[in-house]
Amino acid sequence: MTPIQVAQYFGVRMRRVHYWERRRFLTPVRTARGERVYMTMEVEHLAGMHGR
């Protein structure tokens, strides 16, 4: 999932997604073009931890 998709999934701003990344709640993976994406399983796990 892209950072924008994660923000939409949780209904938060991009700033919050970057905060979660800095706090290591989410670990970005770089694509061949250098874009940051997050594993869907990791996003779902974070959602489960926060009761979503």
C-alpha positions as CSV (number, residue, x, y, z in Angstrom):
1,M,0.0,0.0,0.0
2,T,1.2,3.5,-0.7
3,P,1.4,6.1,2.1
4,I,-1.7,7.8,0.6
5,Q,-3.6,4.5,0.6
6,V,-2.6,3.9,4.3
7,A,-3.8,7.4,5.2
8,Q,-7.1,6.8,3.5
9,Y,-7.5,3.4,5.1
10,F,-7.1,4.9,8.6
11,G,-8.8,8.2,7.8
12,V,-5.7,10.2,8.9
13,R,-3.4,12.7,7.4
14,M,-0.1,11.8,5.7
15,R,1.8,13.3,8.6
16,R,0.4,10.6,10.9
17,V,1.6,7.8,8.5
18,H,5.1,9.3,8.5
19,Y,4.9,9.5,12.3
20,W,4.1,5.8,12.4
21,E,7.0,5.1,10.1
22,R,9.4,7.0,12.4
23,R,8.0,5.2,15.4
24,R,8.6,1.9,13.5
25,F,4.9,0.9,13.6
26,L,5.2,0.7,9.8
27,T,8.3,-0.3,7.8
28,P,8.5,1.0,4.3
29,V,9.7,-1.2,1.4
30,R,11.3,0.5,-1.6
31,T,10.0,-0.4,-5.1
32,A,12.3,-0.6,-8.1
33,R,11.5,3.1,-8.8
34,G,12.3,4.1,-5.2
35,E,8.8,4.6,-4.0
36,R,7.8,3.8,-0.4
37,V,5.1,1.2,0.0
38,Y,3.9,-0.8,3.0
39,M,3.0,-4.5,3.2
40,T,-0.8,-4.9,3.5
41,M,-0.4,-7.5,6.3
42,E,1.6,-5.0,8.3
43,V,-1.1,-2.3,7.8
44,E,-3.8,-4.7,8.8
45,H,-1.8,-5.7,11.9
46,L,-1.5,-2.1,12.9
47,A,-5.2,-1.7,12.4
48,G,-5.9,-4.7,14.6
49,M,-3.7,-3.2,17.3
50,H,-5.7,0.0,17.3
51,G,-9.1,-1.7,17.2
52,R,-10.0,-1.0,13.6
